[in-house]
Amino acid sequence: MITPYNVLRHELIGLMARVVDATHEGYICQGKIVGETRNTLKFQSNFKKIKTLPKNCITLELNLPNNCVVRVDGNLLVARPEDRIKKKYRIKFV
C-alpha cells in the first residue's frame, strides 16, 4: 500500500499528479503519470496529450489512492525506478 512515508520507493505510474513548481513555465501541467525513465516523467493530460518533463526541474503533488496529497521534490526521484527502492531517504514533513 502506498503511503506518504513510502511514496519514493513506490511505483509512480498510474498516479494523478500536478506540477506545482518548475524552472520553466511550460513545465506546469497536471494529469496521469504514464511513463518514467531515469531523468523524465511522462504526463497524460485530459486531452490525451503526452508531455515529457525532466524530474530535476519540477516539484510534484501526487494524489495517492487513499485521497492523500503528497508534495515531492523531483530531485529525489532522479534514478531508474527499479533503483529508487535501494536508496535511503530522510523524510522531512513540512
C-alpha positions in Angstrom: 0.0 0.0 0.0 1.4 3.4 -1.0 1.6 5.9 1.8 3.3 9.3 2.2 6.1 7.5 4.0 7.0 5.1 1.2 6.0 7.1 -1.9 9.6 7.5 -3.0 10.1 3.7 -3.0 6.8 3.0 -4.8 5.7 2.9 -8.5 4.5 6.3 -9.7 2.9 5.2 -13.0 -0.8 5.5 -12.8 -0.9 8.2 -10.1 -2.5 11.5 -10.8 0.0 14.3 -10.3 0.3 18.1 -10.7 3.4 20.1 -11.2 3.3 22.9 -8.7 6.7 24.5 -9.2 9.1 24.3 -12.1 12.1 26.1 -13.5 10.3 26.8 -16.8 6.7 28.0 -17.1 6.0 25.4 -19.8 6.5 22.5 -17.4 3.5 23.4 -15.3 0.8 20.8 -16.0 -1.3 18.1 -14.4 -2.5 14.7 -15.4 -1.8 11.0 -15.0 1.8 9.7 -14.9 2.1 7.2 -17.8 5.8 6.7 -18.1 9.1 7.1 -16.3 12.7 6.9 -17.2 15.8 7.8 -15.2 15.5 11.5 -15.8 12.0 12.1 -17.1 8.3 11.7 -16.3 5.6 11.4 -18.9 2.2 13.0 -18.1 -1.0 12.4 -20.0 -3.5 15.3 -19.7 -7.2 15.2 -20.1 -6.8 16.0 -23.8 -4.8 12.7 -24.3 -1.7 14.8 -25.0 1.5 13.3 -23.5 4.1 15.7 -22.1 7.6 14.7 -21.1 9.2 16.6 -18.3 12.6 16.4 -16.6 12.5 15.3 -13.0 15.2 17.5 -11.6 13.3 20.7 -12.7 9.9 20.1 -11.1 8.1 19.8 -7.8 5.1 17.4 -7.9 1.9 17.0 -5.9 0.9 13.3 -6.1 -2.6 12.2 -5.3 -2.4 8.9 -3.6 -5.1 6.2 -3.7 -6.1 6.9 -0.1 -7.0 10.5 -1.1 -3.8 11.9 0.5 -1.8 14.6 -1.4 2.0 14.5 -1.1 4.4 17.1 -2.4 7.7 15.6 -3.7 10.8 17.4 -5.0 11.7 16.0 -8.4 15.4 15.8 -7.4 14.5 12.9 -5.1 13.1 11.0 -8.0 16.1 11.1 -10.3 17.0 7.5 -10.6 15.8 4.5 -12.5 12.5 3.3 -11.0 14.0 0.0 -10.1 17.0 1.6 -8.3 14.9 4.0 -6.2 13.9 1.1 -4.0 17.6 0.7 -2.9 18.1 4.3 -1.9 17.8 5.6 1.7 15.8 8.8 2.3 15.4 11.1 5.2 11.7 12.1 5.3 11.1 15.7 6.2 7.4 16.8 6.6 6.6 20.4 6.4 
